C-alpha cells in the first residue's frame, strides 16, 4: 500500500508526457516531398513556441539534431543525423527564419548552403486548452541527395512519424523542465 502511495505521489510530481502524433502525410512528386503533421502536446502553445524558437537548444529537444547555430540575418544552420533503415546521412541546412510570436515559425532553405535544392516549412502553435496545444507542421522539401525512388516516400513517412514523436515528447520534456 505504501509503495502505491509513493508511486501515486511521484506521478503527481512529474506530469505525464502525453505527446500524440495525430497525423503525418507525405506526398512525393517529381523529387519534392510535401509533408504535413499534426501533433498534440501537453504544454501550452506559448511554451511549445518558446522551446522551438530557442534554436541553439534544439539538440536538447531531439538528439538527431547534432547542432543548431543562429547566424546573422535571421538565419539558422543545423546539422541533423538521420538513419532510415540502412541509409544514414548527416543533413546540413541553412534556413532563413521568420518568427511571428506567439504562434508561427517559418523557414526557407537557402539552397547554396544546404543539402536541399528547395525547401519551405511552417510550424503553427495553436492552444487547445490552457495546458495543451496542437502543433501543425507543413513543408515542401527537395533533397539534394539520393533517396531510393520506389520506397523513398514510405521510408520518409515512417521516419517522420518517429521524429514527430521524439520531437513532440522532447518539447514537452524541455518545457516541463523549464517550468512552463
Secondary structure, 3 states (H helix, E strand, C coil): CHHHHHHHHHHHHCCCCCCEEEEEEEEEECCEEEEEEEEEECCCHHHHHHHHCCHHHHHHHCCCEEEEEEECCCEEEEEEEEEECCEEEEEEEEEEEEEECCCEEEEEECHHHCCEEEEEEEEEEEEEECCEEEEEEEEEEEECCCCCCCCHHHHHHHHHHHHHHHHHHHHHHHHHHCCC
